[in-house]
Amino acid sequence: MDFEIDPQAPEAIVRRDFVKRLTAAGAAALASGAPQMVYGDGLKHPEAKADACILLWMGGGMAAPDTFDPKRYAPFKNGMAVNDVLSTFPAIPTAVEGIEICEGLENIAKVMDRGTLIRSVVQPDLGSILHSRHQYHWHTGYVPPQTVACPHLGSWLARVLGRNNEVMPAFINIGQRLEGVGEKEELKAFTTAGFFGSEYGPMNLPFPEQAASVVRPPAGMSNQRFSNRDKLFRSLVQESSLKEYASDYQQESLLRSMDNAYRLLSSKEREAFDIGQEPPEVQAIYNTSRFGRGCLLARRLVENGARFVEVTTEYVPFLHWDTHANGHETVKRLHSEIDKPIAQLVLDLEQRKLLDRTLVIIASEFSRDAIVEGVPGSIAADQATHKVDRITEPKHYGLHRHFTGGTSVMMFGGGVKQGHLYGRTAEERPLVAVENPVTITDLHATIMTAMGVSPKTQFDIEGRPFYVTQDGKGKSVNAIFAS
């Protein structure tokens, strides 16, 4: 069921209706039975090009013209027309002749010859361009809310491919708090395994520097006491009263997830969660921010068998990449937080001979523009906080509007071509994709193809087919693969 939006409705009403429907879908997921994979119609999975995937999520709307798709640069000048602002950073050369990115990303520029830059990803106009809705769409492939709780991409890979290491969680989410931040219910809605059950959901690690403590029993607790506590928790889960809210399958999935967690706590793999074991000089490179430390943790986890790891700069409304104010200065700070860690992650994976089999993705829910909201002709409400015709203060200088007509996605490893550019956006406003547009559905099909999963993979959910790409129609962009 799609979500019909009245474009004139206040944003608060849209959000309330959105959350209400998401909550209903979550309750339905608990009551659903075991999802069954459908093997009909000659379903055949492609040969996997990658065994693991790291998604580097720029939560909040990373502006392509200020990162990976620089346009005409106009430096800040008191009284300049907002209409003249396309990029607020000048372009710099990269390791690939003919490909430029923005100043501040010098280290990523040096490893551009290891990956493919897609500049033509497009998002639909969902009526109201809310971060939560677009992030849900990006992470699950479906426009929210739905009548079922849709699994995250990481949960699809965990369910279809299983674990690379029977002890290591298949899906780990780093850097995003799900409590105490804005839009927490919306964030929880897609950071889940949905109808697949708890065992395929993410292990959430909001603070990478604290990850080591998460996989150890509490300090001072004896092994016997910890074991007793585990048994008590299991008995609570198995109480008959829970059957009123969850199916047998969902109960059993929760118990299996507890088994997995208990096994991890007594394994040698738990040492992978301790970034403090890295040499000081390595820690220093990654220690730019919580995101940077998350990149180091992601590398250690993939080395030890994690299947899918998402590392986020963290989405919090009006912070980080949600640059409605002080856009230029905020992005300058974010450049310094992501540049070294991302480049070092690529180099470290390469040095360990893991890059070929690890797909690294840099992405965001949409791009940004200084004056256009959505795409030209959109009826979406303009959510910019600084609406001026001329820039008279530094806080006005930046890209404030949500833009869905052309977004950049960077991929390294995982079988993609090296030093390759795919797609193009217009050089002058509106900066829409004008060559080889890639939809979210087709982007997901490309990711799944790299991981060895057919875009037509489907499960039967209470008699209804549900696909890994919307309606099974995703088509992989095979032009970005080396072979």
N, C-alpha and C positions, 0 to 999 in steps of 0.2 A: 504494500500500500504506500503510495507516494504521499508526500506532505504538501497539501495545497496551502499557499500563503497569500494572504491579503496584503499586497504591497503597501497599503495605506495603514496597516495595523501598527501600533507602537511596538518598538523592539522588545519591550518587556513582556508584552502579550505573546509575541512570537516565541520568545524563549520559554515562557511558562507552558505553552501548548507543546512545544518541542520536548521539554523534560517530562511532561505528563505521559506522552506517547512512548518515550524511551523507557520509562519505568514500567509501563504495561508490557512492552516487549521483553524486558528483563524477567518479569514474573512469568511470562509465557515460556521463556527458555528453561526456567527451573522445572516447569511442569512437563516439558517435552520428553519423549522417549529417546532411545538410542538412534542417532543419525546413521543412515546406511549409505555407503558409497554405491553409486550406480555405475555399472560397467558396460552398459549397453551401447549401441550405436558405434561399435568399433573403437571405443575410447583407447587411445594409445598415448602414453606420456613420452615427451621428447627426451632425448639423451641429455642428462644434466651437464651443464657447463660449470656449475658452482655447487658446492656442498654447504656453504654457509652464506648468510647475508647480514650485512651491517647497514642499517638505515640511520643516517645522520639527519635528524629532523630539525629544521629551522622553524620552530613553532611560532606562529604569529603573522606570517606573510612576508617572506624574504623578497625584497625588491630586486628583480633581475637587472634593471638598469644600474643599480648600485653594487652589483656583485659579479654575475657571470655574463651579462649581456650589455656592456657599456654603450651608451649612446652619446649624442652631442653633450659635451660637458660645459656647464655654466657655473663658474665659481660664485660664491656668495658675494653679493653687492647690495648695499642698502638701496632700496627702491626698485630692485629688479622685478620684472613681471614674472609671476608664477608660471605663466604660459611658456616661458623660455626654459623652464627647468625640466630636463629629461634625465640627466645623470648628475649627481652631486659629487662624483669622484671621477678623475681622469682615468683613461684606459692605460694599461701597461701591457707590454709584450709577455708572452708565455714561452714555454719550451717548444711550442708548435708554431711555426711560421703561419701568420694569417689568423691566429686566434688570440684575441686580447680579452683580458678581464679587468676588473677594477683595482685601482690603487688600494693598498692595504691587504691584498691577497697575494703577496709576492711569493710566499712559500708554496701555495697551491699552484701558482703559475709555473713553478719549477717542475711539478709532477704532472702537468697537463698532458704530457706525452704518454702517460700510462692509462688514459681513459677516454671516454666519449662524453662530449657536452651536447645535450639536447636543449635547444633554445625555443622549441615550439610546442611545449605542453600547454594545453588549453583546458579550462574548467567550465562547466555549465553555469549559467546564471540561475541560481536556485531561488530566485525571487527576493530573498533577503540574504545578503552576503555575510553570514555569520561565521566566525572562525570555527565554532563548534560543529556546525553542519558541514562545512567544507573539510574539516579534519576528519570527521566521521566518514565522509565520502571517500577521502583519499585512503584512509587506513582499512576500510572494509570493501570499497568498491560499490557501495550502495548509498543512494540518497536517503537520508533519515527523515522521519523514523519509519521503520518497517514493522510488519506484524510479527517478525521474529527478531531475536537479538543476533545481529550479524557478527561473525567472527572477524577478528583482526587478521591482517595478512600473516603475521607471525604464527597465529593459531592454525591457519590453513596449512602452513608448512609443517608445523609440529604434528598435525593430525595426519596429513597425507604422506609425509616423508619419515616421520618418527624422529628419534634422537640420533645424533652422531655419536653420542656417548651415553650409555644407559644411566649414568649417574648425573650428568650435567643437564640442567633444565634446557629444553629445546628453545624456549622463547623467554628472553630477558629484556626488561624495559628499564632504561637507566635515565635518571635526571628529572622525571616529571613527578611532582607531588600530586597526589589525588585527594588530599585533604587540606583544608585551610587556604585554598586558592580559589580565584574566581572560576565559575563554570565547572566546578568539580564534578557535578553529576553528568554533564555532557562529556567530560573527559573520560569518566569511568565507563560511559556507554560504549566507546569503541576500544578501550583498553581492556579487552576481555575475549574469552574464547567463545562467547555466545552460546549457541546450542551444542557446541562440541563438548562442553563440560570443563570443570575446573582443572583437570590434569593437563589440558592443552592451553591454559591461560598463561599470562605472563608472570614471571617473578619480578616484582617491582622493587627497584633500588633507587630511590630518589637522590641519595647522597653517595656517590661512588666511593668516597673516602671512608664511609662507614660500612661498606659491603662485607668486609671480613667479619665484622661482629654479627652480621645477620645470619651467617652460616655456622655459628658456634652456639652451643647452649649458653644461657645467661651466666655471667661470671658468678662463681661461688656455688653453682648448682651441681650437685653430684649426678653421676650418670644414672643412678637408681631413681633419684627424684625426677630427672628429666624423662626417663622411661615411664614412670608412673603418670606423669602429666600427659604424656602422649596417649597412654591407654585411656585416661579419663576423657580426653578430647574425642577420641574415637567413639567412646560409648555415648557421648552426647550427640555426635553425628548420627549414630545408629538408632537413636531414640525413635520410637514409632511416631511421635508427634511431628517429626520432620516430614513425614510422608504427606502431610497436608499441604506442604509447600513445594516439595521436590519429588520428581519421579525416582524410581529405583535406579535408573541409569545415572541420573545426576548425583544421587547419593553415593553410588559406587565410584563415580568419577572423582568426587571430593575425597573419598577414602584413598583412592589410588594416588591422588596428588599429595596426600599426607604421607603415604609410603615413600614417594619420591623425595619429599623434603627430608624425611628422617634418614634416608639412605645417604643423601648428600652431606648431611651434618657429620656423618661418620666416615667420609671418604677423603682420599688425598686430594681430590679435585677441588675441595673447598679452599685450598690454598690459592687457587686462581683468582679468588675474589679479593685478595689482599694486594692492592697496588703498592703498598709500602715495601714489598719485597723487590721492587724494581730498583736499579741503581739510581742514586741521587741525580745524576746528570740526565737520565731518562725522565724521571719524575719532573724535573725542572722544565723540560720542553713541553710536557703536557699540562703543566700546572698554570694554565692561563685562566681557568674558571672551572666551575663544576662540570661544564660541558667538556672541557679539555681533559679533565681527570676521567670523565666517562669514556672518552675515546681510548684512553690507556686501559681501562677496565674491559672495554669491549674486545680489544686485541687479546688480552689474556684469556677471556672467556672463549673466544673463537679458537684460540690455540688449544684449548682443553675440551672442545667438542660442542660448544653451543651452536645451535642451528640458525637462530635468528636473534639478533640483538638490535634494539633501537636505542639510540642515544639522542637526547633532545636538549636544545638550549633552554627548554621549558617554556610552555605556553602559559602566560599569565596576562589577562587583559590589560592593555596599555603599557606593557613592559616588553623589553627585549625587541623581537622583530615586529611587534605590534606598534609600529612607529607613527602613531597619530600626532605626536608632538616631538620636537627636538630630533627630527628624523635623521639629519646628517650626523650629528654628534653621537646619537645612539648607534647608528650603523658603523661609525668609525670604531666605537668600542667593541662592537660585535666582530668586526674584522679581526681585531687583535685577539679575540677570544677563540675564534675558530681556525684561523689561518695555520698556525704552527701545528696544532694537534691533528688536523685533518691530513696535512701533508706528511707528518711523521707517521701517522697510522698507515698510510699507503706505503711509505718506505719500509716500515717495520714488517708489514705483511709480505712485501716483496722480498726482503732480506731473509725472511723465514720460509720462503717458497710457499706462501699461503695465498698470495694475491690472485694467482690464476684461478683458484677454486673458491675465492671469496668475492661476492658481489657487494661492493660498497656504493651506496646511493646517497647523494645529497639532495634534499627536496624540501618543499614547503607547500602549504595549502593553496597559495596563490601569490601573485606578484603585487607590485604597487606602482602608482602613478601620482603625479602632483595634482592633477585636475580631473581625471576620469575615474569614475566609480564603476566597477564591473567591466562592461564593454560599452562602446558607443551605442546609444539607444536603450541602455538598461533602465528599468524603472526601479531598481534597487535603491533603498534609502542611502543617502550619502552620510557616512559615519565619521568623516573627518572632523577633528576638533578645532582646526585652525583654517577658516575659510576666508582667505584674503586674495585680492587681485595682485597686490604688490607686496614683496617681502621687505619688511622694515626691521625685523628682529631675527637673530639666528634660529630661534625656535620654529620659525615658519619655513626654514630652508630644509627641505627634505621631501620624501615621497610619502604622502599621507593616505591616499585613497587605495581601497582594495581593487586590484585589477586582475581580471580572469582571462584576458584575451591572449596572453603569451607569457609563459613562465619557464624558467630554466631548471633543468635537472641534470646533475653530473653523476656519471657512473664510472667506477674503476673496477678492474679485474673481472672475474666472473664471465670470461669469454667475450667481453666487449672489445671493439676495435681500439687501438691505441692512437692517441693524437687525432681523434676524429671529431668532426663537427657535424651535427645533424639538425636540420630545421633552421628557420630564420624568422625574425620579427622585423617589422617595418622600421626604417631608420628615423622616421618622424612620426609624431603622434597622429592617430592612436597606434601604440606599439603592439599591434596584434600579430599573431603568427601568420606569415604570408607564404611560407614554404614548409611542406611536410608537417602539418599540425598533428599532434599526438594527443588523443583523449586520455582521460584517467583510465578508462576501461582497457584501452590498448597498452597503456603504460603497465598496468597490472599484468596483462597477458605477456608482456615482454619480460617482466620480472619472473613470473611463474615459469616461462619457457627456459630462462637461464637456470632456474633451480630444478628443472626436470619435471614440471607439473603441467599437464595439459590445461589450457585456458577453458576447456569445456568440462573439466572435472565437476561432478555434481554429487550431491547427497540428497537422499530422500528425507525430508523433515515433516513428519506427520502427514505423509501423503503428498507433499509439495516438493517439486524439484528446486534445489538451491545450488547455484553455480559459484565457482571461484571468481569468475568475471561475470558481470551483470548479464543474466540470461545466457551465459556461455558464449557471448558474441565477441569477446575480446580477441583482437588479432595482434600477434607479436610483431614488433618492429624489427624484423630480422636483419634489416640493413645495418644495424649498429653492431652486429656480431661479427667476429673475425672469421668464423666459418660456420 
